[in-house]
Amino acid sequence: MRPRRTVEDATGYPLDPMLRKTPAALCCFVLGLLSLTGGCARASLEIGVTTRAETYFPIADRLDLLTGNPPRCAVIPTIMTSTSAGRGIAADFAIDKAMAEDHRPFTLVPQDKAEVFTVVTNDTVLNRSIEEGRLDTLRSLMSTTQPGNCIEPKFASEIGEILDVEYLFVPQVAAMNTDNAGRFTFAGLTFIRTGWISVEGTLQLWHAPSGRLVWQSTGEGSLTAENVVGISPPTQAALDALFSTLVGDFLTGRSASVVSGKVNAPPSANPTGTTTGSPPSEKVLNTAPPNPESSDS
């Protein structure tokens, strides 16, 4: 009979067979744990928005102000007060989305979505100011909002005349913070990561001829994203939720809003559910918004 072979360590003593099985058992344990936790960490986006609004002068018909023909109001480009100016483009897109007839998920019941908003959009405001040789006037108007969150009446009146509108919406993003943390780590590697973003913003309505503040709303939007691979929370989705709620505050006359919702689209692939493949000149908006639960007052 052949003698049984034994494995010896560096000291010449035979190794316990159980020790040789430990690495394989450990690998099986880790794979099983990852499978279990991966199932509990489905890709998802959790959205929450809280706002507060005040009206300072009577507004006879808010919907008529947004749907009048010819247009009665315009939205100037977003003012970025204490965060990267480059993110103003994302905020402008969010305002466009909030003003779209088929995307007001936090504000209107389905039968009310047929009304088409005729508000002059921020890109039209910018291009018309350039065409009229009044870009400096627009820049001056935007620069006067700080400090004090108020605009110079002279510039407001001039921009109103250029655009032939009576009211100006002034959106601002006051702060934006992002962070993330590992929820499950092993051997120095992060397998599940949770990221979150918070956005603070305001929306004001000014009467251009008189330079009076008519209405304003301020709020904070937060978004949490979780994925097994680990992703960064999408800034655009947080801004969309915030400004949709701010516009809804104006339209419905709410004094405060508390909104929460969940987006089930895979965030790593398409966090906002945006349609792709459209012509460059066409503005593509999400026509299938989430169905959040809201509590308005």
N, C-alpha and C positions, 0 to 999 in steps of 0.2 A: 504493500500500500504506500502511495506517495505521501510524504509528510505535508501537512497543511501549511501553506505559506502565511506568514504573518508580516504585517507592516510595522516597522519600527520608527520611532522618532529619532531625533539627533542624539539622544542619550543612549540609544540601544534598546530601550524598553518598548515592548509591543504596544500599539495604539488600541484603544477601546474601539471595537467596530461601530458603536453608536456614534462616536465622534465623527466617523467618516460619513455618516448619514445626515449629520446636522446641516451642512450647506444645502443639500437637496431639499430637506424638510423646510428650511428657512425660506428658500425661494418659492416653494409651493405656498407657504403661509402668506408671503408678501403678495403674490399674484392673486390669491383668494381675497385678501383684504382690499386690494385695488379694485377688483371686480365688484366687491360689495359697496365700497364707498363711491365708485364711479356710477353705480346705479342710483345712489342717493344724491348725486351732484349733477343732475340733468342741466343742460345749458338753459339758462333763463335770465330774463331781465325783470327786475322789480322796480316800479316807478312810483314815486310819491311826490305830491305837490301841495303846498299850503300857501294861501295868498290872503291879502287884506286890501280892500279898495275903499275909496272915498270919492263922493261926487260933490263938487263945490258950487256948480251952477246948474239949473234945471236943463235937462235934455229931453225935448218933447218926444222924439221918436228915434231911439237908438238904431233900430234896424234900418230905418230910412236914411240915417246918416251914413250907414255902411253900404247901402244899395242904391243910393240916389243916382239919377242920370240927368245931367252930367254929374261926375263925381263931386262929392262934397268934402272929402278929406283925403289926405295922403300920409304915407309913412316915410319918414326920413331914414337914411341908413343908421344902423344900430351904433350907439355910442358905447365904447368899451372904456370904462372908467378906471379899473384897477387890475385888468388882466390883459393878456396878449391881444393886440389889435387885430392880428390875423384871424382870431376866432370870431371876429365880427361878421365874417362871411357866413359862418354856421348859424349865427343868430339871425342874419337876414333871411336865410333859407327857412328858419323856424317861423318867422313872421309871415313869409309867403305861404307856408303850409297852414298856418292858423287862419289866414284869410281865404283859403281855398274853399269853394262851395261844397266839396265832398269830403272835407276833413275837419270836423269839429267834434271830436269824440267825447269831450268832457262837458259839452255845453248844451247841445240841442238834441231833441228827439228826431228820429229819422225823417218824419214828414216835414220838418222845418229846414232840411238841408238843401232844398231846391233853390232858395234865394241865392242869387249871384252877387257877391260883394264887388263893388266897383271902386274900391279904395285904390288910389294911385300907389303903386308899389315902389319900394325903395330904389330899384334899378331904373325905373322910369323917372323918378325924382332926380337921380344922379345924372342921367343922360340928358334930360331936358335942361338942367342947370348948365351943363356943358354946352348944349346947343345955343342957349341964350347968352353965353359968355358970363354966367353968374356963378361959376363954381366957387369962387372966393366967398360969395354970400352964403352959400350952403355950408362951407367950412367954418365960416365965422359963427353961423347959427349953432352948429354942433359944438364948437369950442366954448361957447358961453354957458353951457349947462353946468360946468364945474368952475368954482365950487358953488354950492347952493341948490343944485338940481332945478335951475330955472333958466329960461332962454331969454335972449335979448328981444324985446317986442319989435324993435325996428327990423331986425333980420327976419323974424317970424312973419311980419307983414309983407316984406319983399318976396319971400319964398312963396307965400300964399298967392301973391299976384302973379308970379312966374308960372305957378302950377294951376292957377284959376280954381283954387279950393278955399274953403272957409276954415277948415280944421286941419291940424297937424298931429299925427301920432308920433311920439318920441320914445323909442325903445332904448333901454340901457341894460348892460350887463355889468353888475357891480363886483362880482367875485365868482371865481370858479376854482374848485379844489378837487384833486383826484388823489386816490391812494389805493393800495391793495395789500392783501395779507394772505399768507398760506394757511389753508384750513387743514391740510393733511400733508405732512412731510415725513420722509424716511431716508435715513442715511445721507442727509444733507440735500436731498432732492425734494422739490415741491411738486406734488401730483395734482392737487386741487387748489385753486386760487380763487379768492373772492376779491373783486375790485369794485370800487364805488366812486361816484362823482356827485358833487353838489354844486348847484348853480344858483346865484342870487341875481334877480333882475327886476326891472320896473318897466311899466308902460304908462305914459302920460298922454293926455289929450289937451291940446292948446287951441284956443280960438285965435286964429292968425291975425285978423284985423286989429283986435284989441290987445293981443299978447297976454290974455288971461288964461290961467290954468283952470280947466273945466272939470277934469277927472283924472285920477291916477290909481294904479294898483301896483303893489309890490309883492314879491313872493320868492319862495325857494323851491327848487326842484331837486330831488335826489334820485339816483339810480344805482342799483346794485346788480352786478353781473357776476355769474358764477359758472365755471366750466372746469372740466377735468384737466384740460390742457393748460388753462390759465390764459385769460384775455384781459385787455384793458376795456373799461366801460366806454361805450360810444357817446361822445360829447353831443352829437347831433340829436340823439334820442332824448337826452335830458333837456336840451333847449326846446325841442319840439313840444314836449309835455308842458314845460313851464309857460311858453308863450301862447299855446292853445288855451291854457287855463286863464291867462291874463286877458286875452281877447274875449273869452267867454264871460269873465267878470263884467266887462264893459257891456256886452250885448244883453245880458240878462239882468244887469243892475244889482248883482250880488255884492254884498259887503265883505264876504269872506268865502273861501273855498278850501275844502280838504279833499284831495283826490288821491286814489291809489289804484294801481293796475299792474298787470303782468303781460309782458310780450313773450310769446312762446316761440317766435322764430329763432333759429340757431344764431346766436350772436356772433360766432366766429365766422359765419358765412355771409349773413345779411342782417345786421342788427336792427335796422329800421324797416325791413320789409320793402325797400325801395325797388321799383321795377327798373330793369336795365334794358338796354338796346334801343332807346328812343333817340330821335334826331337831336343833335347838339342844341338846336334852338328851342326845343320843347322842354318846359319845366315839368319834371316828373315828380308826382306827389304820391304818397302812400294812401291808397283808397281803401285799405283794409285795416283800420286802426284797432287797437286793443279795446276790450270792453271792461274798463275799470269800474270799480265801485266808487261812487262819490257821495259826499255829504256836504251840501251847500247851505248857506244861510244868507 
